[in-house]
């Protein structure tokens, strides 16, 4: 690795341009099938439809950090080969053996891009680019085993919690069915299917929570961490409310009222997923407002106050004590002389 060089000199150098071109072409060739598979997942699986927006949000995060771009570049960084090779290896293994294929391809692509940034921009460049690279994780499909387990747990949580709310409202509701994912109220049986688990809302809102946490640069780190950590419970609570409202509508439709049945089929069931997103955002806003109310941050001192304190401190540093009381003759002040004659 060479000594740090000015950014303009590095970017305009032919060697740097050739290295960047070779790396980008190599990554495009190695991961073109993985990108196609990721796009197919975004287009065909509703739980990952937010993946189309993730690269644009990541690019916007880097744009907001443009002022932190390093003025000096240390390149080439040989340690960048490690994540680059690891990314290619993981993607190749996942594609060849069809083992967590989309997950391996996505993680491999992120590692390869990390290696490219580290090679051509050095460690300062990686410190600038890490939020955008980390955010790309939200475009990656989870492994099937983890997704199935997570979805089943979400279904159980949503069923049990919605059943509890219905009981609190006075309905004789109970949980039944395989895996405990069916709510029964009289003749009404409401099955919490895989699509109703709330996985889509959890994944989307966690990505939004991470984006908000990275974008709220003026807030303290504790608030940003709270926003990200609360995104999962807020998404789960929003889905529980959606299922409870759906159950109430179908219970009302059990009276052979076609109007309520139409509302349940067309509005509550089909559009509730989209309608719950504003509700989740409202919960997030309420959480931040509660934090502001509980933890009042004092305003910074005014400029005049700072100058006054600084002036008083400077004046105090020039004060010489007139009298020092001590029993030690070495520390006692010497008597003042008058007219040049020592007393």
TITIKE-26122 format. One line per 10 residues: their letters; for each residue y, x, z of C-alpha. Coordinates in steps of 0.25 Angstrom, whole numbers, plus 2048, in hexadecimal, padded with zeros to 3 digits. Each point is the difference from the previous one (the first is absolute). Layout:
BEGIN
a	Y/X/Z ~ ...
This chain:
BEGIN
xxxxxxxxxx	800/800/800 ~ 80E/805/7FC ~ 80C/801/808 ~ 808/7F3/801 ~ 808/7FD/7F3 ~ 80C/7F6/7FD ~ 7FB/7F3/7FB ~ 808/801/7F3 ~ 7FA/80D/7FD ~ 7F2/7FC/803
xxxxxxxxxx	800/7F3/7F8 ~ 806/807/7F3 ~ 7F6/80B/800 ~ 7F6/7FF/7F5 ~ 7F4/804/80A ~ 803/7F5/809 ~ 801/7F6/7F5 ~ 7F3/804/7FA ~ 7F9/800/80E ~ 805/7F1/802
xxxxxxxxxx	7FC/7FC/7F2 ~ 7F2/806/802 ~ 7FE/7FA/80D ~ 805/7F2/7FC ~ 7F7/800/7F4 ~ 7F4/804/808 ~ 802/7F5/80A ~ 802/7F6/7F6 ~ 7F3/804/7F9 ~ 7F8/801/80D
xxxxxxxxxx	805/7F2/806 ~ 803/7F7/7F4 ~ 7F3/7F8/802 ~ 803/7FF/80F ~ 80E/7FB/7FD ~ 7FA/7F6/7F6 ~ 7F6/7FB/80B ~ 80B/7FF/80A ~ 808/7F7/7F7 ~ 7F4/7F8/7FD
xxxxxxxxxx	7FE/7FE/80F ~ 80F/7FC/802 ~ 7FF/7F6/7F5 ~ 7F3/7F9/803 ~ 7FF/800/810 ~ 80B/7F9/807 ~ 7FF/808/80C ~ 805/80C/7F9 ~ 80A/7FA/7F6 ~ 80C/807/808
xxxxxxxxxx	7FB/80D/7FA ~ 808/7FE/7F4 ~ 80D/801/809 ~ 7FB/80C/808 ~ 803/80B/7F6 ~ 80E/7FB/7FE ~ 803/7FF/80F ~ 7FB/80E/801 ~ 809/805/7F5 ~ 80C/7F9/807
xxxxxxxxxx	7FD/807/80D ~ 801/80D/7F9 ~ 80D/7FC/7FA ~ 806/7FC/80E ~ 7FC/80E/804 ~ 806/807/7F4 ~ 80B/807/809 ~ 7F5/806/808 ~ 7FA/807/7F4 ~ 7FF/80F/803
xxxxxxxxxx	80B/809/7F9 ~ 7F6/80B/800 ~ 7F2/800/7FA ~ 7F5/809/805 ~ 7F5/800/7F5 ~ 7F6/801/7FC ~ 7F9/7FC/80D ~ 7F1/804/7FF ~ 7FC/7F6/80B ~ 803/7F5/7F7
xxxxxxxxxx	7F3/803/7F9 ~ 7F9/7FB/80C ~ 804/7F1/7FF ~ 800/800/7F1 ~ 7F1/805/7FF ~ 7FC/7F7/80C ~ 806/7F4/7F9 ~ 7F9/803/7F3 ~ 7F3/802/807 ~ 801/7F3/808
xxxxxxxxxx	803/7F8/7F4 ~ 7F5/806/7F7 ~ 7F6/7FE/80B ~ 804/7F1/802 ~ 800/7FD/7F1 ~ 7F3/807/7FD ~ 7F8/7FA/80C ~ 808/7F3/801 ~ 802/802/80F ~ 80C/7F9/804
xxxxxxxxxx	805/802/7F2 ~ 80E/7FA/800 ~ 803/806/80E ~ 7FC/80E/7FC ~ 808/7FF/7F3 ~ 80C/7FC/808 ~ 7FF/80A/80B ~ 7FD/80B/7F6 ~ 80C/7FD/7F8 ~ 809/800/80C
xxxxxxxxxx	7FA/80E/804 ~ 802/805/7F2 ~ 80F/7FC/7FF ~ 802/806/80E ~ 7FA/80D/7FB ~ 809/800/7F3 ~ 80C/7FE/809 ~ 7FC/80B/809 ~ 7FE/80A/7F4 ~ 80D/7FD/7F9
xxxxxxxxxx	809/7FD/80B ~ 7FA/808/80C ~ 800/7FB/80E ~ 80F/7FB/800 ~ 7FD/7F8/7F5 ~ 7F4/7FA/806 ~ 808/7FC/80D ~ 809/7F9/7F6 ~ 7F5/7F8/7F9 ~ 7F7/7FD/80B
xxxxxxxxxx	805/7F2/803 ~ 7FE/7FC/7F1 ~ 7F2/806/800 ~ 7FB/7FA/80D ~ 805/7F2/7FB ~ 7F7/801/7F4 ~ 7F4/7FD/80A ~ 804/7F2/7FF ~ 7FC/7FE/7F2 ~ 7F2/805/802
xxxxxxxxxx	7F4/7F6/802 ~ 7F8/802/80D ~ 7F1/803/7FF ~ 7F8/7F3/7FE ~ 7F8/802/80E ~ 80D/801/808 ~ 807/7F5/7F8 ~ 7F4/7F7/803 ~ 800/803/80E ~ 80F/7FF/802
xxxxxxxxxx	800/7F3/7F8 ~ 7F5/7FA/809 ~ 807/804/80D ~ 80D/7FA/7FB ~ 7F9/7F3/7FC ~ 7FA/7FF/80E ~ 80E/803/807 ~ 807/7F5/7F7 ~ 7F5/7F6/803 ~ 800/802/80F
xxxxxxxxxx	80F/800/801 ~ 802/7F4/7F7 ~ 7F6/7F8/808 ~ 806/804/80D ~ 80E/7FB/7FB ~ 7FA/7F3/7FB ~ 7FA/7FE/80E ~ 80D/803/806 ~ 806/7F5/7F7 ~ 7F6/7F6/806
xxxxxxxxxx	7F6/800/7F4 ~ 7F1/800/804 ~ 7FD/80D/7F7 ~ 7F5/809/801 ~ 7FB/80C/7F8 ~ 7F2/7FF/7F8 ~ 7FA/805/7F4 ~ 7FA/80E/7FC ~ 808/80B/807 ~ 808/7F6/807
xxxxxxxxxx	80A/7FE/7F5 ~ 801/7F1/7FF ~ 809/7F7/808 ~ 7FB/7F2/802 ~ 809/7F4/805 ~ 7F9/7F3/7FF ~ 7FB/7FE/7F2 ~ 809/80B/7FB ~ 7FA/80E/7FD ~ 809/80B/7FC
xxxxxxxxxx	7F9/80D/7FC ~ 808/80D/801 ~ 7FB/807/7F4 ~ 802/80E/7FB ~ 80D/7FD/7F9 ~ 805/7FA/80C ~ 7FE/80C/809 ~ 80E/805/7FF ~ 7FC/80D/7FA ~ 80A/7FF/7F5
xxxxxxxxxx	80B/7FD/80A ~ 7FC/80B/809 ~ 800/80B/7F5 ~ 80D/7FB/7FA ~ 807/7FF/80D ~ 7FB/80D/805 ~ 805/806/7F3 ~ 80E/7F9/802 ~ 800/804/80F ~ 7FE/80F/7FB
xxxxxxxxxx	80B/7FF/7F6 ~ 80A/7FA/80A ~ 7FD/80A/80A ~ 802/80B/7F6 ~ 80D/7F9/7FB ~ 806/7FE/80D ~ 806/80E/802 ~ 80B/7FC/809 ~ 7F7/7FA/80A ~ 7F9/809/80B
xxxxxxxxxx	7F2/804/7FD ~ 7FB/7F7/80B ~ 805/7F4/7F9 ~ 7FA/804/7F3 ~ 7F2/803/806 ~ 801/7F2/807 ~ 803/7FA/7F2 ~ 7F4/806/7FA ~ 7F6/7FE/80C ~ 804/7F1/801
xxxxxxxxxx	7FD/7FD/7F1 ~ 7F1/7FE/802 ~ 802/7F6/80C ~ 80B/7F9/7F9 ~ 7F8/7FE/7F4 ~ 7F4/7FB/808 ~ 809/7F6/807 ~ 806/7FB/7F4 ~ 7F2/7FD/7FA ~ 7FC/7F9/80C
xxxxxxxxxx	80C/7F7/7FF ~ 7FD/7FD/7F1 ~ 7F1/7FC/804 ~ 805/7F7/80B ~ 80A/7F9/7F8 ~ 7F5/7FE/7F5 ~ 7F7/7FA/80A ~ 80A/7F7/805 ~ 803/7FB/7F2 ~ 7F1/7FE/7FD
xxxxxxxxxx	7FF/7F8/80D ~ 80B/7F7/7FC ~ 7FA/7FE/7F2 ~ 7F3/7FC/807 ~ 806/7F2/801 ~ 7FE/7FE/7F1 ~ 80F/803/7FE ~ 800/806/7F2 ~ 80E/805/802 ~ 7FC/809/80B
xxxxxxxxxx	7F4/805/7F8 ~ 808/803/7F5 ~ 80A/808/809 ~ 7F4/807/806 ~ 7FA/804/7F2 ~ 80C/803/7F8 ~ 80A/805/80A ~ 7FB/805/80D ~ 7F3/806/7FB ~ 804/806/7F3
xxxxxxxxxx	80F/804/804 ~ 7FE/803/80E ~ 7FD/80F/7FE ~ 80D/802/7F9 ~ 808/7F7/80A ~ 7FB/808/80C ~ 806/80D/7FB ~ 80E/7FB/803 ~ 7FB/7FC/80E ~ 7FA/80E/802
xxxxxxxxxx	80E/806/7FC ~ 806/7F7/80A ~ 7F7/805/80B ~ 804/80E/7FC ~ 80F/7FD/801 ~ 7FE/7F9/80D ~ 7F8/80C/806 ~ 80C/809/7FC ~ 80A/7F7/806 ~ 7F8/7FF/80D
xxxxxxxxxx	800/80F/800 ~ 80F/801/7FE ~ 802/7F6/80C ~ 7F7/807/809 ~ 804/80E/7FD ~ 80F/801/7FF ~ 804/80D/7FA ~ 80E/804/805 ~ 80A/803/7F5 ~ 804/80E/7FD
xxxxxxxxxx	80C/805/808 ~ 80E/7FF/7F9 ~ 806/80C/7FA ~ 80C/800/80A ~ 7F6/7FF/80C ~ 7F8/80C/7FB ~ 80D/808/7FE ~ 805/7FC/80E ~ 7F3/804/807 ~ 800/80D/7F8
xxxxxxxxxx	80E/803/804 ~ 7FD/7FD/80F ~ 7F4/80A/7FF ~ 808/80B/7FA ~ 80B/7FE/80A ~ 7F6/800/80B ~ 7FA/80D/7FB ~ 80E/807/803 ~ 801/7FB/80E ~ 800/80C/80A
xxxxxxxxxx	7FD/7FC/80E ~ 80B/804/80A ~ 7F7/802/80B ~ 7F2/803/802 ~ 7F9/7FE/80E ~ 7F5/80A/802 ~ 7FB/809/80B ~ 7FC/80B/7F7 ~ 80C/80A/7FF ~ 7FB/805/7F2
xxxxxxxxxx	802/7F2/7FB ~ 80D/7FC/807 ~ 80C/801/7F6 ~ 809/80B/802 ~ 80E/7FE/806 ~ 80B/7FE/7F6 ~ 80A/80B/7FF ~ 80F/7FE/801 ~ 80B/809/7F9 ~ 7F5/80A/7FC
xxx	7FC/803/80F ~ 7F2/7FD/804 ~ 7FF/7F8/80D
